[in-house]
């Protein structure tokens, strides 16, 4: 998976998931999440923290590229959109911290008012 863009990593044990973005290859970004898990550097990865806290198997995660996009402002907006959408659709499964994802004032306003 050499593509860049917005991705979703899903826990194979419970269905919890993290939505993120990468300007690097998706393979490299997933490796960084797994490295955080194995090194117990859990403040660097919400999915790694979830796997460790819940004693879930890191080998059972699945990764999906939601949007292919180059690094830049469009990628940032796509990530925000996907996180907000998932926060409404599956709030109990979303591992993202909404406060750190929503940087666009308009999207933050929409999220808070829905």
C-alpha positions in Angstrom: 0.0 0.0 0.0 2.1 2.9 -1.2 -0.7 5.4 -1.4 -1.1 8.5 0.7 -4.4 9.8 2.0 -7.0 9.2 4.7 -7.1 5.8 6.2 -9.0 3.7 8.8 -7.5 1.1 11.1 -10.0 -1.3 12.6 -9.4 -3.5 15.6 -10.2 -7.1 14.6 -11.3 -8.1 18.1 -14.0 -5.5 18.8 -14.5 -3.2 15.7 -13.1 0.0 17.4 -11.3 2.1 14.8 -9.1 5.1 14.2 -9.3 7.5 11.2 -6.1 9.3 10.2 -4.1 10.7 7.4 -0.7 10.2 6.0 1.5 12.0 3.5 3.8 9.0 3.6 3.0 5.5 2.4 0.1 3.8 4.2 2.4 0.8 4.9 4.9 3.1 6.7 2.1 4.8 8.7 0.6 1.5 9.9 4.1 0.3 10.8 4.4 3.4 13.0 1.2 2.5 14.8 2.4 -1.0 15.4 5.8 0.3 16.6 4.0 2.5 19.1 2.2 -0.6 20.3 5.3 -2.8 20.7 7.4 0.0 22.2 4.5 0.9 24.5 4.7 4.5 23.3 1.0 4.7 23.6 0.6 8.5 23.5 1.7 8.4 19.8 -1.2 6.2 18.6 -4.8 5.8 19.7 -5.1 2.4 18.0 -1.9 1.2 19.8 -3.3 2.4 23.1 -6.6 0.7 22.5 -4.9 -2.6 21.6 -2.7 -2.5 24.6 -5.4 -1.4 27.1 -7.9 -4.0 25.9 -5.3 -6.8 25.3 -6.4 -7.1 21.7 -4.3 -8.7 19.0 -2.4 -6.2 16.8 -2.1 -8.9 14.1 -5.9 -8.7 13.6 -6.1 -5.1 12.6 -7.4 -4.2 9.1 -6.5 -1.0 7.2 -8.5 0.7 4.6 -7.5 3.7 2.4 -10.7 5.8 2.5 -9.5 8.6 0.2 -6.3 8.9 -1.9 -5.0 12.4 -1.6 -1.6 14.1 -1.7 -0.3 15.9 1.4 -1.9 19.3 1.9 -5.0 21.2 3.0 -7.4 19.0 1.0 -6.0 16.0 2.9 -6.6 17.8 6.2 -10.2 18.6 5.3 -10.9 15.0 4.1 -9.6 13.6 7.4 -11.7 16.1 9.4 -14.8 15.2 7.4 -14.3 11.5 7.8 -13.7 11.8 11.6 -16.8 13.9 12.0 -18.9 11.5 9.9 -17.7 8.6 12.0 -18.3 10.5 15.3 -21.9 10.7 14.3 -22.2 7.2 12.8 -20.2 5.2 15.4 -19.3 7.3 18.4 -18.7 4.3 20.7 -16.2 2.8 18.3 -14.3 5.8 17.2 -10.9 6.1 18.9 -10.0 9.6 17.6 -9.9 12.6 19.9 -12.3 15.0 18.2 -10.7 18.1 19.7 -7.4 17.4 18.1 -8.8 16.4 14.7 -11.3 19.3 14.1 -9.0 22.3 13.3 -11.2 23.9 10.8 -13.5 26.5 12.5 -16.5 25.7 10.3 -16.3 22.0 10.7 -15.8 22.4 14.4 -19.0 24.5 14.5 -20.9 21.9 12.5 -19.8 19.1 14.8 -20.7 20.9 18.0 -24.1 21.9 16.6 -25.3 18.5 15.4 
